[in-house]
Amino acid sequence: MGDPYLQNEVDIGDVGLAVGKAVVAFTVLLVAVMLMVWFERKVVSRLQNRIGPNVAGPFGLLQTLADGLKLFFKEDIIPTNSDRFVFKLAPYLSLVPAFLTFAVIPVAGDFSGGQVDAATGLPLERPGTVTIFGRETFVQVADVPVGILFFLAMSSLAVYGIMLAGWSSGSKYPLLASVRASAQAISYEAALGLSLAAVLLVSGSLSTIDIVNTQAAGGGFGGFTRWNFIVTGFVPFIVFVIAGTAELNRPPFDLVEAEQEIVGGFHTEYSSIRFAMFFLAEFMNTVTMGALIVTLFFGGPAGPNLGILPGWLWGFVWFFSKLLFFLFMFVWFRATLPRLRYDQLMNLGWKLLIPISLGWLLLLAGIRFARTDELDFADSAIGNTAIVMLVGVAGLMVGGLLLSMAARAARTDRLENEGLVAVPTRVLVEEE
């Protein structure tokens, strides 16, 4: 486990390589964020029949840079009633976790020759290495053995930046937004973690590079048939996309910044470069979340080596192409979907996403267990798997029905206690 160049005794060259990789990754991520802001503005404007940035630089490419310079030189105002230390600390607690999460994502490498162990499902070797200054390494800042747990830790830590920003401002409007943010994060962290557990179940590793290797090994077109998007049965991917969008506070889940209700959100009292840091963290998290989706469900940099270019560079081409698709998806959500009400946000997280992801995880575990020799329902592993699938799907349907009935009964009791009567939507439509 870990980067190959760190397996033996570490010298000053290894330290220099690690620092160089971190600097390059941070620079690339900053440029990617700048382009993402421009990309979102241009795509949203086209979808809404507008022009978008077109003055600063060719095609408006330098508009984000101009906005950043403007914010950098604006006056930095700190409210009189704020907690000055926490007020200054909060933007860093939002920005730093966004970069640290990106550090565990492999963005390039040649994964076209991976082989998988038929017994364990794990790769026999760890492709994707490149040679830099005579040292073998992966094209990522760090191969953390618990990379996925590291991502969950960083996403949880980022919430503190939002919460402390609202609390330390000394104003009720940012505090309300930060309370919303903490409740929203708790609601969707559970669904996000359960969808990740499905990926870990089929991959057998917490390392992001091993997850990519498992998807790339033993399949055509860069392991397409072994992508976790297919292997996990689509449901964990859908749950992860929805929960990830809520974690990013992007539409239709941007209730933390519901301008019409709470005057701009948790960063209402921030200005100048501190506001820019929150803005930067938001778009940096968007790029990172898209990269995680590509890594966990779509093989990351894995893809066929078509020649002409070096193998590791083809990995970057495939990774960037997949990432661009999901960044467009996030922008598409922003331009087309209306914002949810807060009760709809909570109901979606607790009453739908968490039960579905938990039930699907149990179903995947049952199917994996049925493929072993421990069950004897049928004469073959295929028969055992079919029986487990039938029983599991039936159980999911019954559980969903019972949960729906319980939620409906609870809603009716709550309305009756308040002296109201629940009217089905169908009746309201017919009356109109």
KAJO-V477084 format. One line per field, one symbol per residue. ss: DSSP state (H for helix, E for strand, L for the rest). psi: psi as a letter, one per 30 degrees, with the letter a starting at -180 (. if undefined). burial: + if it has 24 or more other C-alpha atoms within 12 Angstrom, else -. Layout:
ss->???
psi->???
burial->???
This chain:
ss->LLLHHHLLLLLHHHHHHHHHHHHHHHHHHHHHHHHHHHHHHHHHHHHLLLLLLLLLLHHHLLHHHHHHHHHHHLLLLLLLLLLHHHHHHHHHHHHHHHHHHHLLLLLLLLLLLLLELLLLLLELLLLLEEEELLEEEELLLLLLLLHHHHHHHHHHHHHHHHHHHHHHLLLHHHHHHHHHHHHHHHHHHHHHHHHHHHHHHHHLLLLHHHHHHHHHLLLHHHHHHHLHHHHLLLHHHHHHHHHHHHHLLLLLLLHHHLHHHHLLLLLLLLLHHHHHHHHHHHHHHHHHHHHHHHHHHLLLLLLLLLLLLLHHHHHHHHHHHHHHHHHHHHHHHHHHLLLLLHHHHHHHHHHHHHHHHHHHHHHHHHHHHHLLLLLLLLLLHHHHHHHHHHHHHHHHHHHHHHHHHHHHHHHHHHHHHLLLLLLLHHHHHHHL
psi->llkefgeakkafeeeeeeeeeeeeeeeeeeeeeeeeeeeeeeeeeefghaeakgejlkggfgeeeeeeeeeeglkjkkkegljeeeefeeeefeeeeeeeeffgkkflljgfgkkkkfefglkflilglljjhgkkllilekikfheeeeeeeeeeefeeeeeeeeeffgkeeeeeeeeeeeeeeeefeeeeeeeeeeeeefeglfkeeeeeeeefkgllhhgefgkfeeefgeeeeeeeeeeeeeefhlkgghffhjefehhfafgegllbfeeeeeeeeefeeeeeeeeeeeeefggbfklkjgadlleeeeeeeeeeeeeeefeeeeeeeeffklklleeeeeeeeefeeeeeeeeeeeeeeeeeeffagflheafleeeeeeeeeeeeeeeeeeeeeeeeeeeeeeeeeeeefgglkkkkeeeeeee.
burial->-++++--------+--++--+---++--++-+++++++++++++-------++-------+-+++-++---------+---+----++++++++++++++++++++++++++++++----+++--+++++------++++++++-+++-+++-++++++++++++++++++-+++++++++++++++++++++++++++++++++++++++++++++++-+++++++++-++++++++++++++++++++++++++++---+-++++++++++++++++++++++++++++++++++++++++++-----++++++++++++++-++++++++++---+--+--++-+++++++++++++++++++++-++------------++-+++--+---+---+--------------------------------
